[in-house]
């Protein structure tokens, strides 16, 4: 009896669904898309710093612990708190080929390095830190990503504006043929929605970090982030 009841319920659901589908197919409709776009000046700039052991003019090796301590103290001096600093990786490598190593036996085999990621809010703060770093210990630094602290809020607002744009489009298209737009039947987002176009990573070398004191980028903004939303909607025509 229980099995029979289940079958009856399933048949009822299938019949109801078919009826709704047939009703949908008879409803006059209009399918449109809407979009919204916004340019943001990033206030979250993530910079990767690669610190590496080195030898000074007296062939004294400066180890990674010393270099890290100096770097973190410099960060603290410029107000960069530890919650803005992350370690991405720690590794070591041999910078010489086997022949060169044979000629330079006094050089240890391994040069350790550490990669830090620091979050900044503007270009001027990056310059202030870079201008006070030890160039000999800094192997490389580059901007890996830019974003905005209110990105989720802007995304939500753009979705709403994109849907409103779709409704406005449906409205004037229907009015053009003497019809009125009705209720929304289907609302969907396009795939790959909200793919911000980030500023291209900016590479620095030790030579490029030989800057004058002060910040040349004071008051200069980063390339803007373009955030876009697209919505596809189907409305009934009254």
Secondary structure, DSSP 8 states (H G I E B T S, - for coil): -HHHHHHHHHHHHHHHHHHHHHHHHHS-EEEEEEEEEEEE--SEEEEEEEEE-EE-TT--EE-HHHHHHHHHHHHHHTT--GGGEEEEEEEEE--S-HHHHHH-TTS-S-EEEEEEEEEESSHHHHHHHHTTS-TTTEEEEEEEEEE-TTHHHHHHHHHHHHHHHHHHHHHHHHHHTT--EEEEEEEEE-TT----B-----EE-TTTT---SS-TTTT-----EEEEEEEEEEEEE-
